[in-house]
Amino acid sequence: MPTLPMSLNALVVFIFVATYLGIAGGRLPGLQINRTGIAIFGAIMLMVAGALTVEQATATIDYSTLLLLFGLMILSAQLRVAGFYRLVARQVLAFAHRPFTLLVGIVLASALLSSVFANDIVCLAFTPALCEVAQTARRNPLPYLIALATSSNIGSVATLIGNPQNMFIGQASGLDFGSYLLVMAPVTLFGVAANALVVRWIWRAEFTTGAENAGLTPLPHELVAFKPDYRSIKKTLLITGLLLAAFLLGWPRDLCALAAAALLLPSRRNPSEKLFALVDWNLIMLFIALFVIIGALQQRGLMEQALAGLAGAGIHLDQPVVLVSLCTLLSNLVSNVPAVLLMQDIPGATARLWYLLAMASTLAGNLTLLGSIANLIVAEKAAGYGITLSFIDYVKVGLPLTLITVIAGTFWVLFAA
């Protein structure tokens, strides 16, 4: 292919920078357009500018990641429709008779569920019930809500299906599912324990002896009266177990996830359109747009030039500390999925570097309220109950927790991988 004129290369860089700045801001002033819309606009502008053809844009899309993501979304949607997440939330809240017990239950349940299912769905299910219990008992809901968000992020680092960026990393790198789990399980366990301790320390007034003795009131009537579809839950959990076994055996993750989704679609109880309505098409379209944007930079050699420029400045992405630091920063500027797609061209990437990228991009989501979608879901749902989760309230826990977990996780991966 002939070399592009410098003016067109400059235009490509301008569109890329403008798009990522828009993604970082979340919206454009005066316009009703979100991050996905901004990314789609940028991808289309690159094609209109001639940076790549429609055929080339199509070739940049990683369909394997999208198919895996879609299959797992159908699985999670089925559990949501059947009431599984609300059932777990009810059991956790019923078990907790003291504030600290409630905190531990939330941390463990959200982390475990988020390692297999989408953490945003976990937060959607837990937040309303948690707000109702806290308000009825006249407790401060903030430490529990923050623990819910941060633990869902921590839990999702455990597997290659725990969050969207991990799915991409797993498909792009060819990492073994079981090997990754063995390395990251200790990181997750440490993070869960650190989370409970940090939240308890920062919000210690909520967990003093006097406060603990106050106990919790009975569950809200709506949550008690709720009747889950146990038959659908059992069927879906069985399929989920078989799917995880297939992943551990090294079978193709995208095809296995689609097969699992296919088994759930024929149903006498839940119409398929109900499941499709719960698929996060917004996230899928964001992935497609980002694939095109990054693909345009790669095809024009701009990514290679950028990496060479960084190397000339002494910044080498194959150095663990540099990789983790840059990933943590970018994940909080533009969110973790755009950050990972931007950093995928690691020179001489090894399994250890991919582990570090997955770990840093996920745990970095705990730094600020804007660090992950799960955080925003908790804040938005809580606002519906008149509860304000502010940026400062969140960062009081997020900052020390992120520093502790990212540093500890980096040392562990360098030792274990």
C-alpha angles and dihedrals in degrees: 000000000000117000114265118244112260090244091060092047088052090050091052091052091047093052091047094050093044091049094050091046088053090049089050091052093046094217141026117246112262094005130100096226126122132202093280092050091050091050092048091049090051093048092051092047090054090055093045090050090055097246088132138352126247089256092051091047090053090051092056093062115103099220092179091066093045093050092049090048093048094048093050091046090057089050092051092044091056091053090048093051091047091053097244096139093048089048092055091046090052092050093049093048092045091051094050111086095162132043096247091047088053090050092051092046092052093047094049098041097046093046094049095047093044092056089067107018132042111287092215090061090049090053092046091056100042102042101069094046091046092051092050094049093047093049094045091050091043091237127148102260096196101085091049094047092048090048090051093053097042095045092050088055093046093048093052092062091067098079142028089247098046095100139001097262091051090052090055093046091050094050096041096046101035091229116176112251096220095044091051091049092052092053097043101040093079090048089054095046091049091047093051092051092045090049094055092047095046093048091047091050098045092045096033093141087070092054104042119127093261093049092046091055090055089073127189131291125238120286121273112272093240092058093046093048093047112116116204124207097251094181093057091043093054092047093049094046090051090053089046091054091051090048092053090049089053090051091051090050089056097247117156105285097207094051093044092051091051091049090052090050091048091055090056099048098074101074139147091204109044123039113228092235088063090058093045090052089060094052110109097239089167090065093044091052090047089055092049093050093047091048088056094046095049090040090057091054091047096048092050094049093244094125090055090049091050092050090048090050092051091048090051088055091051095257110129119180091204088068107093097220092049092047094049095044095048092045092050091050096046093045090061094043101048103006126262102278095055089043094054094046089051092050098043095105095078109168110244092355114201129189089260093057091048089051090052092049092051093045097046097043091051101042090043086068088076095061098084139006089255093051097096141012090241090061092052092047091055092048094047095046091047090052088062087065093049092259117136116207101191129200090247094048090053098044091053086072099024098057100053092036093053093047092049097046098040093048093044091044092051093052092047095050091048088051100040105034 
